[in-house]
Amino acid sequence: MTIICKNCNHKFSGHFCNNCGQSAETHEMNIHFLWHDIQHGLLHLDKGILFTAKELFTRPGNTIREFLEGKRVKHFKPISLVLILAGIYGILFHYSHINIFEGSFTITGKGKEIESVKNSFEKITEWISTHYAIVSLLELPVLALGTFIAFKKYEYNFIEHLIINAFLTGQKLIFHILLFPLVYLYNGTAYLKNISDFENIIGFGLTAWTFIQFFSTKKKWPIFLKVVLSYLIYLVVFVAIAASVGAVIIKTNT
């Protein structure tokens, strides 16, 4: 049986394309795909990471759309990308003794309860810094929920939104890692919060650009507003989860 390769459009027969090497089977974006991606990422490190990094900063929306449509052979797997980059990012921050939340929150007051809250907050931030890969992975469903609700009428399923957000997280992590020398230089100063704010603004800009390019056949302003909506949904859900977890930790420590 003749098959048309979804990656290079070459006609071939068999299990793999004899022109580019992609598998004849491009699995549907579902739980099985995610599990295979995680297993592959933990055991293999192929050359696609540099190609994927380049694509995410030159044509992010187009490359993610093509990946979902089956053009995958050159790309590094998205979940694996997040695990590796978040691991590198976490190690850099942990061993450089940088508090990624410094200046973002201030706990004031005196007394036993306030001290307990401060200690609990320090423990939480320390855990996040030392387990950044896990945190990034756990954050993906919340990000995906935001974009899934905001872009629901465009008929991409939740797993596909998880993949989109994995690529977006990888994109932001690459930017954070490249900016790390500046963070290290201004660690412990008031400028650290300014750098963090700058990273967040650029991160939002990259996300908006990616989705506008991803939905290139749609009008730009409605897509931009949906990106804003997805961020608001993410923030509400994230704050609710963080507050619940924080309350449990504080209660256990008092």
TORVO-244554 format. One record per residue (C-alpha): chain; residue number from 1; x, y, z. Coordinates in nm, 2 decimals. Each point is the difference from the previous one (the first is absolute). Layout:
<zakols>
+------+-------+--------+--------+--------+
| miti | guvex |      x |      y |      z |
+------+-------+--------+--------+--------+
|    A |   NUM |      X |      Y |      Z |
...
+------+-------+--------+--------+--------+
</zakols>
This chain:
<zakols>
+------+-------+--------+--------+--------+
| miti | guvex |      x |      y |      z |
+------+-------+--------+--------+--------+
|    A |     1 |   0.00 |   0.00 |   0.00 |
|    A |     2 |   0.13 |   0.34 |  -0.10 |
|    A |     3 |   0.02 |   0.26 |   0.28 |
|    A |     4 |   0.05 |   0.38 |  -0.02 |
|    A |     5 |   0.25 |   0.12 |   0.27 |
|    A |     6 |  -0.16 |   0.27 |   0.21 |
|    A |     7 |   0.34 |   0.15 |   0.06 |
|    A |     8 |   0.14 |   0.04 |  -0.35 |
|    A |     9 |  -0.29 |  -0.12 |  -0.23 |
|    A |    10 |   0.22 |  -0.28 |  -0.15 |
|    A |    11 |  -0.18 |  -0.31 |  -0.12 |
|    A |    12 |   0.13 |  -0.32 |   0.15 |
|    A |    13 |  -0.11 |  -0.34 |   0.13 |
|    A |    14 |   0.10 |  -0.17 |   0.33 |
|    A |    15 |   0.03 |   0.12 |   0.36 |
|    A |    16 |   0.24 |   0.30 |  -0.06 |
|    A |    17 |   0.04 |   0.26 |  -0.27 |
|    A |    18 |   0.30 |  -0.08 |  -0.21 |
|    A |    19 |   0.06 |   0.37 |  -0.07 |
|    A |    20 |  -0.01 |   0.16 |   0.35 |
|    A |    21 |  -0.03 |  -0.30 |   0.24 |
|    A |    22 |  -0.33 |   0.10 |   0.17 |
|    A |    23 |  -0.22 |  -0.28 |   0.12 |
|    A |    24 |  -0.31 |  -0.09 |  -0.22 |
|    A |    25 |  -0.21 |   0.02 |   0.32 |
|    A |    26 |  -0.04 |   0.35 |   0.14 |
|    A |    27 |  -0.20 |  -0.07 |   0.32 |
|    A |    28 |  -0.31 |   0.20 |   0.10 |
|    A |    29 |   0.06 |   0.26 |   0.27 |
|    A |    30 |  -0.13 |  -0.20 |   0.30 |
|    A |    31 |   0.12 |  -0.14 |   0.34 |
|    A |    32 |   0.19 |  -0.28 |  -0.18 |
|    A |    33 |   0.20 |   0.26 |  -0.20 |
|    A |    34 |   0.09 |   0.19 |   0.33 |
|    A |    35 |   0.11 |  -0.32 |   0.17 |
|    A |    36 |   0.22 |  -0.10 |  -0.29 |
|    A |    37 |   0.14 |   0.35 |  -0.02 |
|    A |    38 |   0.10 |  -0.01 |   0.37 |
|    A |    39 |   0.15 |  -0.34 |  -0.02 |
|    A |    40 |   0.20 |   0.09 |  -0.31 |
|    A |    41 |   0.12 |   0.33 |   0.16 |
|    A |    42 |   0.14 |  -0.17 |   0.30 |
|    A |    43 |   0.20 |  -0.26 |  -0.20 |
|    A |    44 |   0.10 |   0.19 |  -0.32 |
|    A |    45 |   0.16 |   0.33 |  -0.08 |
|    A |    46 |  -0.01 |   0.06 |  -0.38 |
|    A |    47 |   0.13 |   0.29 |  -0.21 |
|    A |    48 |  -0.34 |   0.16 |  -0.05 |
|    A |    49 |   0.03 |   0.23 |   0.30 |
|    A |    50 |   0.21 |   0.26 |  -0.19 |
|    A |    51 |  -0.24 |  -0.01 |  -0.31 |
|    A |    52 |  -0.30 |   0.04 |   0.23 |
|    A |    53 |   0.16 |   0.29 |   0.19 |
|    A |    54 |   0.07 |   0.18 |  -0.32 |
|    A |    55 |  -0.36 |  -0.06 |  -0.13 |
|    A |    56 |  -0.15 |   0.12 |   0.32 |
|    A |    57 |   0.17 |   0.34 |  -0.04 |
|    A |    58 |  -0.05 |   0.04 |  -0.38 |
|    A |    59 |  -0.34 |  -0.15 |  -0.08 |
|    A |    60 |  -0.15 |  -0.13 |   0.32 |
|    A |    61 |  -0.37 |  -0.01 |  -0.09 |
|    A |    62 |   0.06 |  -0.16 |  -0.34 |
|    A |    63 |   0.24 |  -0.26 |   0.13 |
|    A |    64 |  -0.23 |  -0.11 |   0.29 |
|    A |    65 |  -0.30 |  -0.02 |  -0.24 |
|    A |    66 |   0.21 |  -0.22 |  -0.24 |
|    A |    67 |   0.11 |  -0.22 |   0.29 |
|    A |    68 |  -0.37 |  -0.06 |   0.09 |
|    A |    69 |  -0.07 |  -0.08 |  -0.36 |
|    A |    70 |   0.27 |  -0.26 |  -0.01 |
|    A |    71 |   0.32 |   0.17 |  -0.10 |
|    A |    72 |   0.21 |  -0.13 |   0.29 |
|    A |    73 |   0.32 |  -0.18 |  -0.11 |
|    A |    74 |   0.24 |   0.29 |   0.05 |
|    A |    75 |  -0.15 |   0.13 |   0.33 |
|    A |    76 |   0.09 |  -0.08 |   0.36 |
|    A |    77 |  -0.30 |  -0.14 |   0.19 |
|    A |    78 |  -0.18 |   0.28 |   0.18 |
|    A |    79 |  -0.04 |  -0.16 |   0.35 |
|    A |    80 |   0.37 |  -0.11 |  -0.02 |
|    A |    81 |   0.09 |   0.36 |  -0.09 |
|    A |    82 |  -0.17 |   0.13 |   0.31 |
|    A |    83 |   0.16 |  -0.26 |   0.23 |
|    A |    84 |   0.35 |   0.06 |  -0.12 |
|    A |    85 |  -0.01 |   0.39 |  -0.02 |
|    A |    86 |  -0.18 |   0.03 |   0.33 |
|    A |    87 |   0.26 |  -0.23 |   0.16 |
|    A |    88 |   0.28 |   0.22 |  -0.13 |
|    A |    89 |  -0.18 |   0.31 |   0.11 |
|    A |    90 |  -0.07 |  -0.14 |   0.35 |
|    A |    91 |   0.37 |  -0.11 |   0.04 |
|    A |    92 |   0.13 |   0.35 |  -0.10 |
|    A |    93 |  -0.23 |   0.17 |   0.25 |
|    A |    94 |   0.06 |  -0.24 |   0.28 |
|    A |    95 |   0.38 |  -0.01 |  -0.01 |
|    A |    96 |   0.02 |   0.37 |  -0.05 |
|    A |    97 |  -0.22 |   0.05 |   0.30 |
|    A |    98 |  -0.25 |   0.22 |  -0.18 |
|    A |    99 |  -0.35 |   0.04 |   0.13 |
|    A |   100 |  -0.23 |   0.03 |  -0.30 |
|    A |   101 |  -0.27 |   0.16 |   0.22 |
|    A |   102 |   0.22 |   0.26 |   0.16 |
|    A |   103 |  -0.17 |   0.34 |   0.00 |
|    A |   104 |  -0.33 |  -0.15 |  -0.12 |
|    A |   105 |  -0.15 |  -0.07 |   0.34 |
|    A |   106 |   0.05 |   0.18 |   0.33 |
|    A |   107 |  -0.12 |  -0.15 |   0.33 |
|    A |   108 |  -0.01 |   0.25 |   0.28 |
|    A |   109 |  -0.10 |  -0.01 |   0.36 |
|    A |   110 |   0.12 |  -0.17 |   0.32 |
|    A |   111 |  -0.11 |  -0.29 |   0.21 |
|    A |   112 |   0.01 |  -0.38 |  -0.01 |
|    A |   113 |  -0.25 |  -0.04 |  -0.28 |
|    A |   114 |   0.17 |   0.25 |  -0.23 |
|    A |   115 |   0.34 |  -0.17 |   0.06 |
|    A |   116 |  -0.17 |  -0.34 |  -0.08 |
|    A |   117 |  -0.13 |   0.15 |  -0.33 |
|    A |   118 |   0.34 |   0.14 |  -0.09 |
|    A |   119 |   0.17 |  -0.34 |   0.07 |
|    A |   120 |  -0.26 |  -0.18 |  -0.21 |
|    A |   121 |   0.04 |   0.24 |  -0.28 |
|    A |   122 |   0.37 |  -0.04 |   0.00 |
|    A |   123 |  -0.04 |  -0.38 |  -0.01 |
|    A |   124 |  -0.24 |   0.03 |  -0.29 |
|    A |   125 |   0.23 |   0.22 |  -0.21 |
|    A |   126 |   0.30 |  -0.22 |   0.08 |
|    A |   127 |  -0.20 |  -0.31 |  -0.11 |
|    A |   128 |  -0.10 |   0.17 |  -0.33 |
|    A |   129 |   0.36 |   0.10 |  -0.07 |
|    A |   130 |   0.13 |  -0.35 |   0.06 |
|    A |   131 |  -0.29 |  -0.18 |  -0.19 |
|    A |   132 |  -0.06 |   0.25 |  -0.28 |
|    A |   133 |  -0.04 |  -0.28 |  -0.27 |
|    A |   134 |  -0.28 |  -0.16 |   0.20 |
|    A |   135 |  -0.16 |   0.34 |   0.07 |
|    A |   136 |   0.01 |   0.09 |  -0.38 |
|    A |   137 |  -0.16 |  -0.33 |  -0.08 |
|    A |   138 |  -0.27 |   0.04 |   0.26 |
|    A |   139 |  -0.07 |   0.35 |  -0.13 |
|    A |   140 |  -0.07 |  -0.11 |  -0.35 |
|    A |   141 |  -0.36 |  -0.13 |   0.06 |
|    A |   142 |  -0.09 |   0.34 |   0.15 |
|    A |   143 |   0.15 |   0.19 |  -0.29 |
|    A |   144 |  -0.18 |  -0.24 |  -0.24 |
|    A |   145 |  -0.33 |   0.04 |   0.18 |
|    A |   146 |   0.03 |   0.38 |  -0.06 |
|    A |   147 |   0.07 |  -0.02 |  -0.37 |
|    A |   148 |  -0.25 |  -0.29 |  -0.05 |
|    A |   149 |  -0.28 |   0.21 |   0.15 |
|    A |   150 |   0.10 |   0.32 |  -0.18 |
|    A |   151 |   0.04 |  -0.17 |  -0.34 |
|    A |   152 |  -0.27 |  -0.27 |   0.04 |
|    A |   153 |  -0.19 |   0.10 |  -0.31 |
|    A |   154 |   0.31 |  -0.08 |  -0.22 |
|    A |   155 |  -0.05 |  -0.37 |   0.08 |
|    A |   156 |   0.35 |  -0.10 |   0.13 |
|    A |   157 |  -0.03 |  -0.26 |   0.27 |
|    A |   158 |   0.15 |   0.03 |   0.35 |
|    A |   159 |   0.30 |  -0.22 |  -0.07 |
|    A |   160 |   0.08 |   0.21 |  -0.31 |
|    A |   161 |  -0.01 |   0.31 |   0.22 |
|    A |   162 |   0.23 |  -0.18 |   0.25 |
|    A |   163 |   0.25 |  -0.05 |  -0.29 |
|    A |   164 |  -0.03 |   0.36 |  -0.11 |
|    A |   165 |   0.07 |   0.12 |   0.35 |
|    A |   166 |   0.29 |  -0.24 |   0.04 |
|    A |   167 |   0.16 |   0.17 |  -0.30 |
|    A |   168 |  -0.08 |   0.34 |   0.14 |
|    A |   169 |   0.15 |  -0.09 |   0.34 |
|    A |   170 |   0.31 |  -0.13 |  -0.18 |
|    A |   171 |   0.02 |   0.33 |  -0.19 |
|    A |   172 |  -0.02 |   0.20 |   0.32 |
|    A |   173 |   0.26 |  -0.22 |   0.18 |
|    A |   174 |   0.25 |   0.05 |  -0.28 |
|    A |   175 |  -0.05 |   0.38 |   0.03 |
|    A |   176 |   0.04 |  -0.02 |   0.38 |
|    A |   177 |   0.32 |  -0.21 |  -0.03 |
|    A |   178 |   0.15 |   0.25 |  -0.25 |
|    A |   179 |  -0.08 |   0.28 |   0.24 |
|    A |   180 |   0.14 |  -0.18 |   0.30 |
|    A |   181 |   0.34 |   0.18 |   0.00 |
|    A |   182 |  -0.19 |   0.33 |   0.05 |
|    A |   183 |  -0.20 |  -0.16 |   0.29 |
|    A |   184 |   0.32 |  -0.13 |   0.16 |
|    A |   185 |   0.17 |   0.34 |  -0.03 |
|    A |   186 |  -0.29 |   0.18 |   0.17 |
|    A |   187 |  -0.09 |  -0.27 |   0.25 |
|    A |   188 |  -0.08 |   0.14 |   0.34 |
|    A |   189 |  -0.07 |   0.35 |  -0.13 |
|    A |   190 |  -0.32 |   0.19 |  -0.07 |
|    A |   191 |   0.06 |  -0.04 |  -0.38 |
|    A |   192 |  -0.08 |  -0.37 |   0.03 |
|    A |   193 |  -0.37 |   0.07 |   0.01 |
|    A |   194 |   0.03 |   0.23 |  -0.30 |
|    A |   195 |   0.17 |  -0.28 |  -0.20 |
|    A |   196 |  -0.28 |  -0.24 |   0.11 |
|    A |   197 |  -0.26 |   0.25 |  -0.12 |
|    A |   198 |   0.18 |   0.04 |  -0.33 |
|    A |   199 |   0.01 |  -0.38 |  -0.05 |
|    A |   200 |  -0.38 |  -0.02 |   0.07 |
|    A |   201 |  -0.08 |   0.27 |  -0.25 |
|    A |   202 |   0.22 |  -0.17 |  -0.27 |
|    A |   203 |  -0.16 |  -0.33 |   0.09 |
|    A |   204 |  -0.35 |   0.14 |  -0.06 |
|    A |   205 |   0.12 |   0.16 |  -0.32 |
|    A |   206 |   0.14 |  -0.33 |  -0.13 |
|    A |   207 |  -0.32 |  -0.18 |   0.09 |
|    A |   208 |  -0.22 |   0.25 |  -0.18 |
|    A |   209 |   0.23 |  -0.01 |  -0.30 |
|    A |   210 |  -0.01 |  -0.38 |  -0.01 |
|    A |   211 |  -0.38 |  -0.02 |   0.02 |
|    A |   212 |  -0.04 |   0.27 |  -0.26 |
|    A |   213 |   0.23 |  -0.19 |  -0.23 |
|    A |   214 |  -0.16 |  -0.33 |   0.09 |
|    A |   215 |  -0.35 |   0.13 |  -0.10 |
|    A |   216 |   0.14 |   0.19 |  -0.29 |
|    A |   217 |  -0.33 |  -0.02 |  -0.19 |
|    A |   218 |  -0.19 |   0.18 |   0.28 |
|    A |   219 |  -0.01 |   0.37 |   0.09 |
|    A |   220 |   0.29 |   0.11 |   0.23 |
|    A |   221 |  -0.18 |   0.20 |   0.26 |
|    A |   222 |  -0.26 |  -0.27 |   0.10 |
|    A |   223 |   0.29 |  -0.25 |   0.03 |
|    A |   224 |   0.20 |   0.25 |   0.22 |
|    A |   225 |  -0.31 |   0.05 |   0.23 |
|    A |   226 |  -0.04 |  -0.38 |   0.03 |
|    A |   227 |   0.37 |  -0.02 |   0.11 |
|    A |   228 |  -0.08 |   0.26 |   0.27 |
|    A |   229 |  -0.30 |  -0.20 |   0.10 |
|    A |   230 |   0.20 |  -0.32 |   0.02 |
|    A |   231 |   0.26 |   0.18 |   0.23 |
|    A |   232 |  -0.28 |   0.12 |   0.23 |
|    A |   233 |  -0.15 |  -0.35 |   0.02 |
|    A |   234 |   0.35 |  -0.14 |   0.08 |
|    A |   235 |   0.06 |   0.26 |   0.27 |
|    A |   236 |  -0.33 |  -0.07 |   0.17 |
|    A |   237 |   0.05 |  -0.38 |   0.00 |
|    A |   238 |   0.36 |   0.03 |   0.10 |
|    A |   239 |  -0.06 |   0.24 |   0.29 |
|    A |   240 |  -0.28 |  -0.22 |   0.12 |
|    A |   241 |   0.22 |  -0.32 |   0.00 |
|    A |   242 |   0.30 |   0.19 |   0.15 |
|    A |   243 |  -0.22 |   0.14 |   0.28 |
|    A |   244 |  -0.14 |  -0.34 |   0.08 |
|    A |   245 |   0.34 |  -0.17 |   0.00 |
|    A |   246 |   0.15 |   0.29 |   0.20 |
|    A |   247 |  -0.28 |  -0.02 |   0.26 |
|    A |   248 |   0.05 |  -0.37 |   0.05 |
|    A |   249 |   0.38 |   0.04 |   0.04 |
|    A |   250 |  -0.04 |   0.29 |   0.25 |
|    A |   251 |  -0.26 |  -0.20 |   0.20 |
|    A |   252 |   0.23 |  -0.30 |   0.02 |
|    A |   253 |   0.29 |   0.22 |   0.12 |
|    A |   254 |  -0.20 |   0.17 |   0.28 |
+------+-------+--------+--------+--------+
</zakols>
